[in-house]
Amino acid sequence: MNRLILLICFSLFVISTKAVEPVVKPEIKGGVIKGLVMDSALDTPVEYATVSVYNMADSSLIDGTITDEKGAFELKKLKPGKYYVEVSFIGYNKAAVRNIPIDKGHNLADLKVVNLRQSSEALSEVVVTSERAPVQYQIDKKVIPVSRQITAASGTAVDVLENVPSVSVDIEGNVSLRGNSNFTVLVDGKPSILDASDILQQMPASVIENIEIITNPSAKYDPEGTAGIINIITKKNTENGLNGVVNLSVGSQENRSGDILINYRKKKWNWNFGLDYDNRQFEGTSKTENRTTFNGATSSVLSDGESVMNRTGYGIRTGFDFDMNDKNTFSFGFRFGNRDMERGSVLDYQEFDSENPEITSYDSRDLWKKEMTFVNTDFSYIRKFSGKGHQLASQVSYSHRGSGDERSTNELFDANGEQMQGKIAIEDGPGTRWEIRSDYTLPLGEDAKFEFGYQGQIRSSEADTKQEDFVVGGGYEPQPLYSHDVTYDQQVHGLYSTYAAKFGSFGYQLGFRSEYTNRKIDFIDGAEKFTIKRWDFFPTIHTQMDLGSDNQVMASYTRRIQRPRGYYLEPFVTWTDAYNVRQGNPDLDPEYIDSYELGYMKRFGDQSVSFETYYKVTHNKIERVRYPWEEQGNVMKSTSVNVGNDYSLGIEATINLSFGKSFKNDLIGNFYHYKEEGDFTITNAANEDTYQDFSTKSYNWSVRNNSTVIVDMNTRLQFTANYQSDTKWAQGERKGFFTTSAALKRDFLKRKLSATFQVKDIFGTAKHETLYEGDNFYNFSQFNHKSPSFNLKLSFKINNYKTKRERGGSEGGVDVEEFEM
């Protein structure tokens, strides 16, 4: 009931902000100017864009309107004369269409498509000038063009995300969405069998067109992922003939990568083919300090040494689109890839305790390796019916992950080089995922539409874990106590419906989704089986209001879910290294999230400012808690527990400044208050329960600045600075860090060839420090990357590869001035 009252108040507040429309000149009889406003990169209509018509003679405002959900606009009753039209929308630069004649011979001026990035069909002597904005805002998401971020040109999706709103990336490449690492990653709107971090780390930035940040998804989207959705839109091409792009990159610390994307379009067929290879290495030094206390005695373990992390991957992708006729379109896509990850370290250890202060010294050689192959394939079909926007879209996707062989080796050697201890942990097992979805869209007049659909997900995976311990003089021996075989099967079936409409400058979308979950976990080496059969319900509401003069307000509420991952549920102990074990909890409940957002955006010519306030409540919060394992005094044990609820209240601001055409600056800041209220209980060796509080409060903030100097049309210089504050949690904190990057990009051969030189962590200030502490334990770790790092990327366009539309048939065509950041 409280949630309903809050939602009603939230919506009434947005409605109450409606401003009076600007006064325009009285209606006049005459001609008509009409057209469509489209996003060239996404090839989608731009809703609620402001369209204004001015007199060419004195630049006086004649009339204005906003686009509908199809991006269409129409300006009527214009007197004979010459006019120009300006199209603007928060997150886009203005597009100006000039020298539009209205007279007896030209009573109707059909501009057809006005594209906010590129030229399209217009009239003779029409000029369209546009520039891609750093962030493009839509009613339920933010769209970030990757082309603006030249400091990430040779990297992966993780490098791109370092400089976008709502996302933070730590020095080890771990991504979080508004402080939460539980989010969903899609590629072109499709799910993958890979974990979110694997997708982001293996996707080259050079094949990405845009990244969509959806912090409050509508009911049409899968509600899995507490923080929201990151949707990666890959590059495509719609130009006839053969064209493509080739990228090569080489850098310090043996970093190198390359990819090629070829596209061929002829008549009804469009075919694409791509290859990519990536090798990334991260070198640095690490240091740890661990203390545990039992029965008044404290054991201490210190380590110091060097670590190297290496990620290697390659992939092949292909697909085609076939336009059978105006009503039927088929698409097919296929991707195969391999991912190898390796992390190794050589550390010097010192161990002592309070009862025996004599120091024992030894060396540790650790090596963690994971090899994984994956296949993603999808088939889609779109059937269009009579009436614009009336269609049925269906899709079947299949993903398969290979055995995913993961092997962790930890060996200890004394001062004489003789091996003292050793553990080998092995985990493998394949996984598959099917997704079937169908979406029906029914327009209801000019200002409303209804959608409903089905989405089904069928997942299955296996996990075969084994452990071997070193025996002096006898090599490694299997440990049946720590070897297990588990199968996971889960089906989720969802139905959704949405209704969207607008009244003047106010638009809204209401949604409702219901899902049925059927999950079974079977431990083959035991009699235990854990099943769940449950219905869940997810309402959503999104509102948007155009206040005129480039002002816009948006508000939304959504409910989401985060189901526990497979290894969170394993009830047995698994060694992760010589000093850490983990144990799952099959009784975990899913997290449920209520999320509220209110945003305001304002443009000042080429400049803009936006503010977003957000409030999020997570019920049944799942936390990984740590405590000393009583079976061995210097070993830490971790497990997953529903500790209680957490609350996040924050504000995010983005300021995009433009100083002429030679300097642009994007400043992003995020500040939020985090509170967690909870507790958990652990059972000791004597079967006694111990209650522990798990509550905390903290203020967290981050700021990023991205400055770009346009030396000339072919040369750009970019400098990026990023600071993340300390982040605290109930059992510790992550220390803040500061990092800087710079890049210089130069185009050659009429922009067919470009070279980008990058430097990351220029001043060597980036570091990763974490601290965990609680009753009877203290764990500290530090990792410093080798810096600065350098990279050179070359990019060559085949037949000037560029996503664009064909010109229309008017004499003289159109003159285009295009400038991409």
N, C-alpha and C positions, 0 to 999 in steps of 0.2 A: 504494500500500500504506500509506504514512504517513497519507494522508487517511482511509482506512478505519479504521486504528487510532485516530486522533483522534476520528472519529465514534462509534466504539464506546465509547470512554472518556467522551465527552460525554454519551451516552445513559445509561450506567451511573451517572454522577454525578447526573443528574436523578432516576433511579429510587431512588438511595440516600437522597434527601432526603425520602422519604415519611414523614410523621408519623403518630402514632397518632391515630385518630379520637377525638373527645371522647366521654366516657362519658355515656350517656343513661339515663333511667330504664328499669327492666325492661319487657319487652313486656306490653301489656295488651290485653285483648280488647274489641272494640266496633266503632266506626264507621271510616269512611274519608274522608280529605280528599285531593282530587286536583285537578290543573289543568295549565295550560300557562303558561310564562313567555316573553313576547315582547318584542322591542325595537320600540317603537311607531314610531320614525322609519324603521327599516329594514324593518319588517314581517317579521322573521326570528326564529326561535327563539333563545333564549339558552342555550347549552350550559353545563354545569358550574356553574350557579347554585346557591347554597346555600339550601335551604328548611328552616326550623326552625319547629316548632309549640310554642306555649307555653300554659300554663294561664292563663286570663283572671283568675282569682282572685288568684294570687300570683306570676304571671309566671315560674313555674318551667318549665325546659326539659323537654319531654315526649319529643320525637323529632326526627330530622332526616334529610335526604337531599340528593342533588344531582340536577339535571335531566339528562335524556339529550340525545342529539343533536337530538331534536325539541322540546326545551324542556319535556318532560312530567315530572311528578313525582306520587308517590302515597305518602301516609302512612297506614298501616293500624293496626288493632287499638287504636283510641282508646276510652277509657271515656266514658260519658255525661258531658256537661259543656259548658262554653263555652271556646272556644280562640281564639287568634289566631296567624296565620302571618306570618313575616318572610321576605322573599326578598332575597338580597344577592348581588352579584357584583362583582368588581374592576372599577372604572370606572363602575359605576352606583350611584346612591343606593338605599338600602333601600326596599322597598315593603312596607307593613304591611296585612294583611287581618284585620280585627278582628270580634269578636262572631260567631263561627262556632259554631252550636249542633250538638251531637251528642246525640241522644236516640232514643227509639223511633220517633218520627215523622220524624226526620232522621238516618238511619243512614249516608247518603252525602252529603257536602258537595262538590259539584262547583263549584270556583271558575272553571271554564272558562279564560278568559285573564286572567292577572295581568300587566298591562302596566307596565313600569318608568317609563313617562312619563305615561300617561293612564289613565282609568278604563276598565273593561270589565265584562262581566257577572259578577256575584257573587251574594251572597245579600242578603236584606233586612237593613238596618242595617250593611252592610259599608262601610268607609271605606278608600280606597286613597290614600296620600300618597306623592308621588314628586317628584324633581327631577333634571334632566339633569346628568350629571357632565361636567367639562371634557374628559375623555378616557375613552373606553370601550374596554376591552381585550378582544380576542377571540384565539383560539388562533393566528391567523396575521396579525393586523393591529390597528391602532389606529384608532378612529373618533372624529372630532372634530366635535361639533355646532357649526354656524356661528352658531346663535342666541345663544350665550354671548359672542360677540366683537363688541360694539357699536362698538368703535373701527374695525372694518373694514366696518361696515354699508353704507356707500355706495361701497365700493371693488370690487375684482375678487377672483378667487381668489388672486391674488398677495398682496393685503392680508390675507386670512384666514391664509395660510400663514406670515406673519410671526410668528404667535403659537402655533404648534403644535410638538409634539415632533418631533425628527429632521430638521426642515426649517430652513434658513437662507435669508434673502433679503437681498441687498445693497441699497445705496441706489438703484441703477438698476433694481431689480426683477428681477434675475437670481436664479433659484431653484436651490438645491442640496439634495440629500438626503444628509445626513451627509457633507457636504463634496464630494459628487460631483454634477455637473450632468447626467450621463447617466442619465436615468430615463424611464419610460414614463408617460404621462398617459392615463387612460381617462375617459369620460363615461358614467355609468350602466353601467360594465363594458364599454363598447364603444370601439374605437379610432377615431382620426380621421386624416384626411389632413394635418391641421395639425401643425406642430412643437409640442413640449411647451410652449415659452414662449408661443407664439401662443394656445394653448388657455387657459392660465392668465390671460393678460392680457386676453382678450376675454370671459371668462365673468363676468357680474356676481355679486357676492357675494349679492345679494338673491334669486337663483333657486337657490341652493345649500342643500340640507338638511344634508348631512354631507360631510366629506372623509375618505376612508380612506387611511391611510399603511401601505403593505405593504412592509416592508423585506426580508422573506424570504418571497416568494410560493411557494405550493405548486406541484406539477407541473401543476395544472389551468390555471395562468396562463401566458401567453406569457412566456418567459424573457428576452425582449429588455429591455435597460436594466440597466446594472451596479448602480445604487444601489437599484433596486426599482420600485414602482408607486405613483402617486398617482391614486386613483379618486374622481372627483367625482360625488356622488349629488345629482341635482337634485330640487327639490320636486315632490311629487305629492299627490293628494288622493283619498280613498276615501269621502267623504261624499256621500250622494245629493243631487241637485238641482244648482243653479247656484251657484258661489262662485268667489272669486278674490282676487287681491291686486294693488295698484297701487303702484309706488314712483317717487318723483321726487327728484332730487338736484341741488343747485347749490353751487358752491364757488369759491374764489379761483383765479386763473390760468386763468379761462375754463373750468373743469371743470364738466361737467353730464352727467347721465345720467337715464334713465327706463326702466321696463319694466312690463309687465302680463302676468299669468298668469291665465287663465280655465280653470275645470274644470267639466264637466257630466257627471253620472252618472245613468243611469236604467236600472234593471233590469240587463240583461246588458252594456250599453254604458257605456264611460267615455271621454270625449273631452276633450282639452286643447288650448289655443291660447295662444301667447305671442309678445310683441314686446319687443325691447330696443334701446336706443340708448345710446351711450357716447362721450363726448368728453373726453379727458384731455390735459392740457398740463403739461409740466415745464420750468420756466425755471431758468437758473443760469449760473454763470461757469466757464470751463475754462482750464486752463493746462497746457502740455507743455514738456518739455525732452528733446531727442534729440541724442546724440553718436555718431559712428561714426569709426573709425580705419582708414586704409589707408596702407600703406607709410610709417608714422611720422607721417602728417598726420591731424589730427583736425578733422572738420567738425561744427559745432554749429548747431542750429536751435531757436529758442525761440518760443513762441506764447502769446498771452494774449487773452481775449475773452469773448464771450457766446454761449450755445447755447440752443436751444429744441427740445424734443421734443414731438411731438403724435401721439396715437393716437385714431383715430375708427373706430367700428364700429357696425353695426346687424345685427339678426338677426330671423328669424321661425321659429317652430317650432310644430309641431302633431303630433298623433298620437291613436291610439285603442287601447283594449283591448276585446276581445269575448270574453265567456265563453259559448261555444257551449253547453256543458253542464258537468257536474261533472268531466268527463275532458279536455276540449279547450278551450284558450285561445289566441287569436290577438292579436298586438300589432303595431302599425305606428307608426313615428316618422319625422319629416322635419324637417330644419333647413336653412335657407339663410341665409347671412350675407356680409357684406362687411367687409373690414379695410383701413384706410388708415393707413399709418405715415409720419411725416415727421420728419427731424432736420436742423436747419439751424444754422449758426454763422457768425459774422463775427469773424475773429481777426486780431490784429496779429502779424506775424512779424519776427524778427530772425535773420539768418544770417551766419555768419563761420567761418573756419577758422584753424588754427594757423599756416599759411604766409602768410595774408593776413588780419590781424586787423581790417581795415576792415569795419564792420557794414553789411550790406545790409538795408534795411527794405522791407517790402511787406505787403499785406493779402491775406487768403484768404477767399473766400466759398464755403462748402460747403453742399450740399443733397443729402440722401439721401431718396428717396421709394420707397415700395412699396405697391402696390395689389393686393388679392387678393380674389376671391370664392370661396366654398366651399359645397358641398352635402353633407350627410350624411343618409343614409336607411337604415332597417333594418326588417326583418320577422322576427318570431319566432313560434314555435309550441311550445306545451307540451302534451304528451300524458301524462296520468296513468294509471297502471295500478292494479290491486288491491294493497292494502297501502300503508300510510302512507309517503310519501317515495319511492315507486317511480314514476319518471317518465323521460321522454325530452324534452329541451329542445333545439330547433334554432333557428339564427339565421343570417340572411344580411344583411350590411351592405355598403353602397356609399358611398364618399366620392370627391368630385371637387374638385380645386383648379383655379381658373381660371388664366389665363396668368401671374398673379403678376408683373406688370410691375414690375421693380426698376430704378431709375435713380439713379446717383450722379454728381453734378457737382461738380468741384473747380476753382476758378478763382483765379489769382493776379494781383494788380494792383500796379503800382509806386506810388511816392509821388505821382505826378501823376494817378493814377486810370486809367492805361492798362493794358489787359490784357497780361500777359507770357506766361502759360502757361494751359493748361486741359485737363482730361480729362473725358470723359463715358463712364461704363461702364454698359452696359445688359444686363440678364439677364431673360429671360422663358421661359415654358414651362409647360404644364399638367401635372397629375399625377392619377392615379386609384388607388384602392385598393379591392379586394374582400376580404371576409373571410367565410368559411363555417365554421360550427362546429356541432357536435352533441355533447351531453353526456348520458350515460345514468347514472342513479343506481339502485342496487339495494340496498335494506336487507337486512341479514343478521341477522335477529333484532332484539332490542331494543338491543343495544350495539355493533353493527358495521354498516358499509356499504361497498360497493364502487362505484367510479366509473370510467368510462373514456370517452374521447371523441376526436374529431378536430377539428383547427383548421387551416384553410388560408388563407394570405394571398397575394394576387396584386397586385403593385404595378408601376406603370409611370410614368415621367415623362420630360420633355424639358427640356433647358437650352440655350437659344440665347444665347450671350454675344457682345457686340459692344463695341468701343471706338472712340472718336473723339478725336483730339488737336487742340488749337488751333494754328493756323498764323497768325502775325502778318500781317494784311492779307488773309487768305484764309479766315477762319472755321474751322470744324471739318472735319477730314478723317478718313474711316474708316481703321482700322489693322488690316489683315487678319491680321497676326502675332498679334494678341491677340483675334481673333474666332473662335469655335468653336461647333459644334453637337454635342450629346451626347444619347444616349438611354440610360435606365436601365430594366432589366427584372429583376424579382426575384420568385421564388416560394418560399414556405416552407410545407412541409406537416408537421404535427406530430401525433403520437399520444401519448396519456397514459393513465395509470391510477393511481388512488389507493385505498388501503385504510385505513379508520379504525375504531378500536375502543377500548373502555375496559374497565378492570378496577377496579371500585370507584371510587376518586377519581382514578385515573391513566388518561389518555387519550392516544392517539397517532395519527398519520397518516403513512403511508409513501406515497411517490409516485415515479413514474418517467416520463420524457418523452423521446421521440426525435424529431428534426426533420431534414428533408432540405431543403437550400438549393440553389437553382438560380438563379444570378445572371449577368447579361450586361450589359456596358457597351460601347456602340458609339460611337466617335468618327467622326461622319459625314464630317468634313473630312479624315480620314486613314484609313489601313488598319488601325489598331489596334483590337483587340477583346479584352476581358478577361472571362473566364468563371470561375465557381466552381461545382462540383458536390460537395456534401459532406454527410455525416451527422454530427449532433452528439447527445450524450446528456446528460440532466439529471436526476440523482437528487435527491430532497428527503425530509426527515424533520422532523416537528413533534411535540413532546410537551408535555403540560400536566398539572399535578397540583394538585388542591385539597387544601391541608394543613389545612383547617378553620380556624375563627376568622378568616375573611376573609383567609386567606393563600393565595397562589397562585404556582406556579413554572412557567415555560414555557421550552422550549429548542428550537432548530431548526437545521437545516443545509440550504442550497440551493446549487445550481450554476446560474449564469446566463451570458448572452452579450451582448456589445455589438458589433453589426456596424458597420463604418465608414459614415458618412453619404456621400451621393453626391458632394458637392463635395470631400470628403477624398480622392477617388480620381482627380480630374482631373489629368492629367500635364502640363498646360500652365500658363503664367504668366498670372495675372489681376491687373490693377491694382485695388486697393480705394480708394486715394486717391493724392495726389501723392507720398507718402512711404512707401507700403506696397504690397507685392505678395504674392500667395499662389500656391502651386503644390501640387497634390495628389500622391498617391502610390498608383497602382493596385495595388501589391504589398502593401498593408496586409493583415495578418491580423486577424481579429476578436479582441476581448478575451474572456477566460474568467474568471469570478469564482467563487471559493469563499467562501461567507459563513456564519459561525457566530454564533448569538445565544443568550444566556441571560438570562432576565428574572425578577424577583421583584416581586410586588405585595402590599401590605398595606393594609387599610382599618381606620380607627379611627372608627367611627360615620360622621359626615359628612365625615371627612377621610381622605386616602389618601397613600401614598408608593409609588413604583415605581422600580426600578433595572433597567437593561438594559445588559449588557456585550456588546460585539460585536467580532468579529475578521474582517477581510475581506482576501483576497489576490486581486489582479488580475494575470493572466498576459497577456503580449503587450500591455502597457500602451501605449495610443495617446496621444501627446502632440503638440501643435503647438509646434514648435521655431522659434526666431527667430535670425537672423544677418544681418549686412550683405550686401546684394546687390552683388557686385563690379562689375556693369555700370554702377551709379550709386552714387557714394560715400555719399550721404546717404539712401539708400532701404533699408528693412528688408524682408527676405524671410522668409516663414513657410511651413512645410510640415508634414505629418503623418508621424510615424515610430513604429514599434513599438520603444520604447526599452528595455523589460525588464519588471520586475515592480514592483508597489507593495503596501504593507501598511498597514492601518489597525487600530489597537487602541484601543478607547475605552469609556467608560461614560457613560450618559445617565440623568439622574435627574429625576423629576417629583414635586413635593410640592404637594398640594392641601389647603389649610387653610380651615376654616370657623369663624368666631368668631360664634356665634349665627346669627341669620338676617339680620344687617345688614351683615356684612363677610365677603368671601371672597377668598382670595389663591392664585394659581397660580404656582408657581415652577418653571422648566424650566432645567436646566443640561446641558451636553454638553462632555466633555473627551476628547480623543483624541490619540494619537501617530501621526504619519504618517511613513512611510519609503518612499523610492523608490530602486531600484537599477537603473541602466540607462546606456546610452550611445547615441550616434548618429554617423553619418559623413556629411560633406558633401563634395561634389566642386566644386573651384573652376574658374575659367575655363581653367586649364592642365591640366584633367582629373586633378588631384591630389586624393587622398582625405585628409581631415583628420578625425581621431578627436576626439570631444568627450564628456566625461563628463556624465551626466545624473542624478546621484544627489543626494539631499537627505534631511534629517531635520528634523522640527519638532514642537512641541507646540502644539495649537490648542484654543481653548475659546470657549464662548459662554454667556450667561446671559440669561434673559428673565423678567420679573415682570409679572403681570397682576393688578391689585387692583380689586375691585368693591365699591362701597358701595351697599347697598339702602336708599335713603331711605324708601320706602314701596312698596306693591305696584305702584305706577304709575311710580316714578321710580328710576333707577339711574345711578350715576356710575362710570366706569371709567378707570383710568390704567395705561398700559403703558410699560415701559422695556426696552430691548433693547441689549445690548452684544455685539459680535463682535470677537474678538481678531485680531491680525495673522495672516495666513495665508501661509505661505511655500511656494514651489515651486522647482524646480531652477534656473530662470532669473529668479527675482524673487520678489515678494511683493505681497499686497494689505494695505494698512494697516487697522488696526482702526477701528471707528466705534461711536458711541453715539447712540441716537435715542429720543425719547419721544413718546407720543401720549396724548390724553385724549378722552373722549366723555361726553355727557350724554343720556340717553334718557328721554322722558316719554310715557306712554300716555294717551289721551283716549277719550271715547265708549265706555266699557266695553271698552277695549283694541282697538277697531276701528281707531283712528287712533293712530299713534305718530310722534313727531318725535325725531330724533337729530342733535345738533350735535357735530362732531368737529374736533379740532385735531391736526395731525401735525407732528412735529419741532418741538416747542414752543420749545426753547432754541436751535435752529439749529445743532445739533452734528453733524448727519449730513453726511458727505462721503465721496467715493469717490476713493481714491488707489491707484494701481498703479505698480509698478516692475518693469522688466525689465532685466537686465544680463548680460553674458557677455563672451567674448573680443572685444574691439574694438567694443563698443557699450554704450550706456546709454540707456534710454527711461523717462521719468517722465511720468505724466499725473495731473491732479487735476480733479475736477468737484464743484462745490458747488451744491446745490439752493437755489432761492429759498425761504426759510422764515421763519416757520411758514406752513402752508397750512390753510385752513378749509373746512368743508363742512357743509351742512344737508340732511338727508334726511327726507322725509315718506313714510309707508307707510300705506295704507288697505286694510283687509280687506273684501271684498265677501261679504256673508252670513257674516261671521266665519270666513273661510277658515282651516281647520286640519285637519291630517291626524289623523283619529280614527276609532274604531270605533263602530258603533251599539250601543245598549244592548240587553240581553237582555230576556227576558220575565218576570222575577220581579216580584212586586208591590213597589211602592215604589222600584224601580230601585236605584241606588247613589249615595252622596254622595261627591263628588270634591273634594279640595283639591289644586290643581295650581299649581306655581310653576316658571316657565321662567326661566333666566338669560339 
